[in-house]
Amino acid sequence: MMSAERGLRRWHAAVDGGNDAAVLGAMIAEDAVFHSPVVHTPQKGRPIVTAYLAAAGQTLGNDTFRYVREIVDGDTAMLEFETEMDGIHVNGVDIIRFGAEGHILDFKVMVRPLKAVNKVWEMMAAQLERMKG
């Protein structure tokens, strides 16, 4: 089985389970990298990648969130998603590269349109602040 297929099963289970930080942390490589749609600098290391993914899950993962397309090739998966945030339609893509054991090595999120990017930035910043709390 390809690493992406194994990793995706764990990813979907984590998303369906509410994006719990402990569950996410267990599936993220120690030296993983997260590429945010709103932060220019790649975020490196399991703790910060876990924090960003948990915050994204809390922010984007409302009852309108759904994956609408999935493309898997070897160690990489591309998942297109749609959701609504404060009445704004958000369309985005998760590009995830997995290690041999199915751990997440690299996670990139891209979001459109611009109005949605601005809303994601606003709500992610607030969620990350609450998590520091």
N, C-alpha and C positions, 0 to 999 in steps of 0.2 A: 504494500500500500504506500502511495506517495505521502511524504511528510505533510503536505498541505491538506490532504483528505483527513488524516488523523488529527491534525491541529484544528481543522474546521469543525469537526465533531465536538471537540472541547470548547471551541469558541462559541458555537451556537448554544451549547448547554449553559455556558456562563451568561450569555446575553438573556436567554430565556429565564435564567435563575435570578435575574435582577442586577447583574454586574457587580457582584460582591467582590470587594478588593482582595480578600484572602484567596478566593477562587481564581481571580485574574492573576494575582501575583505568582501563583503556583504554575501558571502556564507561560510565563514570560521569562525569557533568557536573562541571565544576569547582566549581560552587556547589550541588551535590546536598545533600539532607537525608535523614538516616536516623532513623526513629522505632523505637526498641527496645521490645520488650514489657516490659522490666525497668528501663529508664532513663527517668525522667520527661522530661528535657530533650532536645529534638531535637538530633542530632549533625550539624554542618554542615561541608561542604567535602569535596572528593574524598579527601584522605588518610584522614580519620577514617571516612568512609563505606566506603571500600575496606577498612580494617582491620576494621570491624564485620562486613561481608559475608564477608570471608575467614574471620574467626573463627567466624561462624555456620555457614559451609560446613563448616569442620573439625569443629564441634561437632555440628551436626544431620545433616550429610551422610554418615551411616554407611550400611551396606548395607541398612538397612530404610527409608531415606528414599524417599518417592515423592510426586509430585504426583498428586492424585486428581480435581481439577477445575480448570478454567481458564475464566475469563470475560474477554472482551476487548471494550472499548468505546472507540473512538477512540484517545486517547493513554494509556489506563489499562488495566491488566490486574490481575485478582485470581486468585491461584493458591492453592488449598487444598492443604496437604500433611499427611502423616502420617509419623511415625517413632517409633522406640523409643529411649529413653536410659536406660541402667541398669535396664531392665525396666519403665520408665514409658512409657505410651502418650502421645505428644505429637500434638496436632491443632492446626494453625495455618494462618494465611493471610498471604501476601505480597501487598501492594497496591503496585503499581509504576506510577509515572507517567513516561512517556518524552517526550523532546524530539523535535523534527522529524527529527533525524538518527538517532533510535533510542537516544540516550544516556539513562541513568537520571537523572531529575531528583529524584525523591522515592520513597523505599522505606520502607514501614511493615510491621512484622511484628506480628501478634497471635497469642497462644498460649493454649490451654486444655488441660486443666483446671488449677486452681491448683497441684496437685502437679507438673504439667509446667512451669509458669512458674517454680517454685522450682528445679527441676532445670536448666532452661535458664540461669537466672541463675547458678547455681553453676558450671556447666561453661563458660559464656561468659566469666565472670570469670577462671577458670583459664586458658583459651585466650588471652585478651587479655594476661594476664601473661606467658605463655610467648612470645608474639609480640614483646613489648617486649624480652625476654631479652637 
